[in-house]
Amino acid sequence: FEGGAMKWENSVGSMTDCNLTDNQNTASNGAGALHLENSPVSFVRCNLTRNSSIANSYGGAVKLASSSPVFTDCIFTRNSNSGNSGGAIHIDASSTPTFTGNEFSFNSSAQFGGAIFTEGNLNLSGGLFLGNYANFGGGVATQGSVSCSFSNMRILGNESNSSASSKGGFVYFNTGSTGSSFVNCVISGNKSLGRNGV
């Protein structure tokens, strides 16, 4: 219902060197593996693999609600949201997570953000986006008043490929985006069936 494996609510904690694999949310409210609500949890060197949400909600692996966790050197692989958006992670407007050195590979969603769908500001430093795909924003999609920054990233072979109107092979900045920056990034081989391969 809320987190196929775990729900953290008004909690503080950490996970280090953990594997979360093949967890699923089949009902509602998203988060195939982890649902965080008002919980600043730290994740270090965790692997999240093949987690999924088939509910009409957000976050194939992780859903953040009013939470500001720290993700460091984590790997998100083949997580999916076949019902809506955010193949690996959904970030709501009240969440401000920190991402350092993480890898997102072959995650997918039916609508927005094959890896990440965010309604809050997004800052990523180091790491990889490889082969993620969605209808809008194969790697990342935003909604609302959002600022994004990407630094020291490798961004390779992401696709928006679900329909002829798909846009943003890597990133789709939706209406309301307040700014974006890319610093020292390698961006190659991304494509879209509709418009804007990057």
C-alpha positions as CSV (number, residue, x, y, z in Angstrom):
1,F,0.0,0.0,0.0
2,E,2.7,2.5,1.0
3,G,6.1,1.0,0.4
4,G,6.4,-2.6,-0.9
5,A,9.3,-3.3,1.6
6,M,9.4,-0.5,4.1
7,K,7.5,2.6,5.3
8,W,9.4,5.2,7.3
9,E,7.2,7.8,9.0
10,N,8.4,10.5,11.3
11,S,11.6,8.5,11.7
12,V,15.4,8.9,11.6
13,G,17.7,6.1,10.5
14,S,20.2,4.7,8.1
15,M,20.8,1.8,5.7
16,T,24.3,0.8,4.6
17,D,25.3,-1.9,2.1
18,C,21.7,-3.2,1.8
19,N,20.0,-4.8,-1.1
20,L,16.3,-4.2,-1.9
21,T,15.2,-6.5,-4.8
22,D,11.9,-7.5,-6.4
23,N,9.6,-5.6,-4.0
24,Q,6.3,-4.4,-5.3
25,N,3.4,-2.1,-4.6
26,T,0.2,-3.4,-6.2
27,A,-2.4,-1.1,-4.6
28,S,-1.8,2.6,-4.2
29,N,0.4,5.5,-3.0
30,G,3.5,4.3,-4.8
31,A,6.9,3.2,-3.6
32,G,7.7,-0.3,-4.7
33,A,10.4,-0.6,-2.1
34,L,10.6,2.4,0.3
35,H,8.1,5.1,1.2
36,L,9.6,7.9,3.3
37,E,7.3,10.4,5.0
38,N,9.0,13.2,7.1
39,S,12.0,10.9,7.5
40,P,15.6,12.1,6.9
41,V,17.1,8.6,6.4
42,S,20.7,8.1,5.1
43,F,21.4,5.4,2.4
44,V,25.0,4.4,1.6
45,R,26.0,1.8,-1.0
46,C,22.6,0.4,-1.3
47,N,21.3,-1.5,-4.3
48,L,17.7,-1.2,-5.4
49,T,16.9,-3.6,-8.2
50,R,13.7,-4.6,-10.0
51,N,11.4,-2.9,-7.5
52,S,8.1,-1.9,-9.1
53,S,4.8,-0.1,-8.6
54,I,1.8,-1.0,-10.7
55,A,-0.5,1.3,-8.8
56,N,-1.5,4.6,-10.3
57,S,0.9,6.5,-8.2
58,Y,4.6,7.5,-8.0
59,G,7.9,5.9,-7.4
60,G,8.8,2.5,-8.7
61,A,11.4,2.0,-5.9
62,V,11.3,5.1,-3.6
63,K,8.7,7.7,-2.8
64,L,9.6,10.8,-0.8
65,A,7.0,12.8,1.1
66,S,8.3,15.8,3.1
67,S,11.6,13.9,3.5
68,S,15.2,14.9,2.8
69,P,17.2,11.7,2.8
70,V,20.8,11.4,1.7
71,F,21.7,8.9,-1.1
72,T,25.4,8.2,-1.4
73,D,27.0,5.6,-3.9
74,C,23.7,3.8,-4.3
75,I,22.7,1.8,-7.4
76,F,19.2,1.9,-8.9
77,T,18.7,-0.7,-11.6
78,R,15.6,-1.8,-13.6
79,N,13.1,-0.4,-11.2
80,S,9.8,0.5,-12.9
81,N,6.5,2.3,-12.5
82,S,4.0,0.9,-15.0
83,G,1.1,2.9,-13.6
84,N,2.4,6.5,-13.6
85,S,5.7,8.4,-13.0
86,G,9.1,8.1,-11.4
87,G,10.6,4.7,-12.4
88,A,13.1,4.7,-9.5
89,I,12.3,7.8,-7.3
90,H,9.5,10.3,-6.8
91,I,10.3,13.5,-5.0
92,D,7.4,15.7,-3.8
93,A,7.5,19.5,-3.5
94,S,8.4,19.4,0.2
95,S,11.4,17.1,-0.1
96,T,15.0,18.1,-0.6
97,P,17.1,14.9,-1.0
98,T,20.9,14.9,-1.5
99,F,22.4,12.7,-4.2
100,T,26.1,12.0,-4.5
101,G,27.7,9.3,-6.7
102,N,24.6,7.3,-7.5
103,E,23.9,5.2,-10.6
104,F,20.6,5.0,-12.3
105,S,20.4,2.3,-15.0
106,F,17.5,0.9,-17.1
107,N,14.8,2.3,-14.9
108,S,11.4,3.1,-16.6
109,S,8.1,4.7,-16.1
110,A,4.9,4.9,-18.1
111,Q,4.7,8.7,-18.0
112,F,7.2,11.1,-16.5
113,G,10.8,10.4,-15.4
114,G,12.2,7.0,-16.2
115,A,14.6,7.3,-13.2
116,I,13.4,10.4,-11.3
117,F,10.2,12.4,-11.3
118,T,10.5,15.5,-9.1
119,E,8.2,18.2,-7.9
120,G,11.0,19.7,-5.7
121,N,14.4,21.1,-6.3
122,L,16.9,18.5,-7.5
123,N,20.7,18.5,-7.1
124,L,22.8,15.6,-8.3
125,S,26.6,15.3,-8.0
126,G,28.6,12.5,-9.6
127,G,27.3,9.2,-10.9
128,L,25.6,7.8,-13.9
129,F,22.3,7.8,-15.8
130,L,22.3,5.0,-18.3
131,G,19.5,3.6,-20.5
132,N,16.6,4.9,-18.5
133,Y,13.3,5.4,-20.4
134,A,9.8,7.0,-20.2
135,N,7.2,8.9,-22.2
136,F,8.5,12.3,-21.0
137,G,12.1,12.6,-19.7
138,G,13.8,9.2,-20.1
139,G,16.1,10.0,-17.1
140,V,14.5,12.9,-15.2
141,A,11.2,14.9,-15.4
142,T,10.1,17.9,-13.4
143,Q,6.7,19.3,-12.5
144,G,6.1,22.8,-11.0
145,S,8.5,25.4,-9.7
146,V,11.7,23.3,-9.7
147,S,15.4,24.1,-10.1
148,C,17.8,21.4,-11.1
149,S,21.5,21.1,-11.1
150,F,23.7,18.3,-12.5
151,S,27.5,18.1,-11.9
152,N,30.1,15.6,-12.8
153,M,27.6,13.2,-14.3
154,R,27.7,10.7,-17.1
155,I,24.4,10.8,-19.0
156,L,24.3,8.1,-21.6
157,G,21.7,6.4,-23.8
158,N,18.5,7.5,-22.1
159,E,15.3,7.6,-24.1
160,S,11.8,9.0,-24.3
161,N,10.2,6.4,-26.5
162,S,6.7,5.5,-25.5
163,S,4.8,7.5,-28.1
164,A,5.3,9.8,-31.1
165,S,4.8,12.7,-28.8
166,S,7.5,11.6,-26.4
167,K,9.9,14.5,-25.4
168,G,13.2,14.8,-23.6
169,G,15.4,11.8,-24.1
170,F,17.3,12.5,-20.9
171,V,15.3,15.3,-19.1
172,Y,11.9,16.9,-19.5
173,F,11.6,20.3,-17.8
174,N,7.9,20.7,-17.5
175,T,5.9,24.0,-17.1
176,G,7.2,26.0,-14.1
177,S,10.8,25.0,-14.2
178,T,12.8,27.9,-12.6
179,G,16.3,27.0,-13.9
180,S,18.7,24.2,-14.7
181,S,22.5,23.8,-14.8
182,F,24.9,21.2,-16.1
183,V,28.6,21.4,-15.0
184,N,31.3,19.0,-16.2
185,C,28.8,16.4,-17.6
186,V,29.2,13.9,-20.4
187,I,25.9,13.7,-22.3
188,S,25.8,11.2,-25.2
189,G,23.5,8.9,-27.1
190,N,20.2,10.1,-25.6
191,K,17.2,10.2,-27.9
192,S,13.5,10.9,-28.3
193,L,10.8,9.6,-30.6
194,G,9.2,13.1,-30.6
195,R,11.3,16.1,-29.7
196,N,14.5,17.0,-27.8
197,G,16.9,14.1,-27.5
198,V,18.5,15.6,-24.5
